Amino acid sequence: MRLDKFLKESRLIKRRTVAKEACDRGRILQNGKMAKAGSEVKPGDVLELAFGEKRVRVRVLDLIENAGKDRAREMYELME
């Protein structure tokens, strides 16, 4: 699954275009490297998202196509 689609489906970012812009601006790291919107995401990947001063680290658990609100949280786990 593409990174921008994963961010939208998991509801970490509200819209896919916003996810793409975040990737283009270097605000998303995938396994410690700057990620492009088209990068492939696999279970086990670690994503770091920069929201202003706040940084969020998550580990990808599952890739679910068309995940509803109730299933979106199953796609990742927060890391400290």
N, C-alpha and C positions, 0 to 999 in steps of 0.2 A: 504494500500500500504506500502511496506517496505520502511524504511528510506533511504537506499542507492539508491533505484529506484526513490524515490521522488526527491532526490537531483539531480539525473541525468536528469529526465524528466523535472524538473523546470529550468534546466540549471544553477543552483547555483554552481554545480560542473560538470566539463566537462565529466568525465567518471565514470561509476559505480564502477570500481575497486579503483579509487582514493577516491570516497566517502566512500567505505568500509574501506580503510586504515585510513582515517580521523576519522571515528568512533572508530576504534581499538586503535588509539592513544589518544583518549579522547578529540578530538577537536570539537566535536558536542555535544551540550546539547539540550535535549528535555524537555521542561517544567521545566527547572532548574536542571535536572538530566543528568548524562552521559548516552548517548544513544548508543545502539548497532546497527549494520547495519540492523539487522532483526527486529528492533522495528517497531511496527505498527504506522503509521502517520494518524492522523484524522484532519479534518477541525477544526480550533481553537487552535491547538497546536502551541506553540512558540518554534522556533528553534534558537539556537545561534551557529554560525560558527566562528571558530578562524582561520584566515588566517594570520599567522605570528603575527604581532603586531595589525593587524586590526581585529575587531570583528563585525560581521553582525548579527542583530536580525531580524527575519522574523516571520510573523504569517501565518499559512497555511490557505488558503481560499478554495481551491478546489483540488480534486485529479483527474487528467486527464490522462488516459492511452494514450501513444503515442502522447503526446502533441507536436505540431510543434513549430517552433521558434516563430511564432506570438501568440500562445496560452500559451506558457510557463509562461509568466509574469502574467497571470491570476491566477496562482496557489498559489501565495503568495503576501503579502504586506510587505514592509520594515517598521521597527519600529525604533524609536529613543531611 
